[in-house]
């Protein structure tokens, strides 16, 4: 579903401290430093807000601002450049 929404073939999704990969391999994922940094930021966000807290805040942000402007996605995109 995320792949369709984002218009991409390969997707990574974090739940808690686990990065779930769709249509990609661990090897390919790890070759993309910016992608890895993005997903590691989401792991940090889960840790900061708690599992349920992060999911609820993430959904609320997405409803209010959409995926791209969701503050958690903005922060994760910024982390790609660190």
C-alpha positions in Angstrom: 0.0 0.0 0.0 2.8 2.4 0.9 4.6 1.7 -2.4 1.4 2.5 -4.4 0.8 5.7 -2.3 4.4 6.9 -2.8 4.6 5.8 -6.4 7.7 3.6 -5.8 8.5 -0.1 -6.1 10.7 -0.5 -3.0 9.6 0.6 0.5 11.0 0.5 4.0 8.7 0.9 6.9 9.7 1.1 10.6 7.6 -0.4 13.4 9.3 0.1 16.7 13.0 -0.8 16.3 12.5 -3.0 13.2 12.9 -1.9 9.6 10.5 -3.9 7.3 11.5 -4.0 3.6 9.2 -4.5 0.7 10.4 -5.3 -2.8 14.1 -4.8 -1.9 16.8 -6.8 -0.1 18.8 -6.0 3.0 21.9 -5.7 0.8 20.3 -3.2 -1.6 18.8 -1.2 1.3 22.1 -1.0 3.1 23.8 0.4 0.0 21.6 3.5 0.1 23.1 5.6 3.0 20.4 8.3 2.8 17.6 5.7 2.9 19.2 4.0 5.9 19.5 7.3 7.7 15.9 8.1 7.0 14.6 4.9 8.5 17.0 5.1 11.5 15.5 8.5 12.2 12.0 6.8 12.4 13.5 4.3 14.9 14.6 7.2 17.0 11.2 8.8 16.8 9.5 5.6 18.0 12.0 5.5 20.9 11.2 9.2 21.8 7.4 9.0 21.5 6.8 5.4 22.5 5.3 2.8 20.2 1.6 3.7 20.4 2.4 7.4 20.9 4.4 7.6 17.7 1.9 5.7 15.6 -1.0 7.9 16.9 1.0 11.2 16.3 2.2 10.0 12.9 -1.3 9.2 11.8 -2.6 12.5 13.1 0.1 14.4 11.4 -0.6 12.6 8.1 -4.3 13.4 8.3 -3.7 17.0 9.1 -0.7 17.7 6.8 -0.4 14.8 4.4 2.5 12.4 4.1 5.1 14.8 2.7 4.5 17.6 5.2 4.1 15.2 8.2 6.7 16.5 10.7 8.1 13.1 11.3 8.8 12.6 7.6 10.3 16.1 7.4 12.6 15.3 10.2 13.5 11.9 8.6 14.3 13.6 5.3 16.5 16.1 7.1 18.3 13.2 8.8 19.3 11.9 5.4 21.8 14.8 5.1 23.5 14.3 8.5 
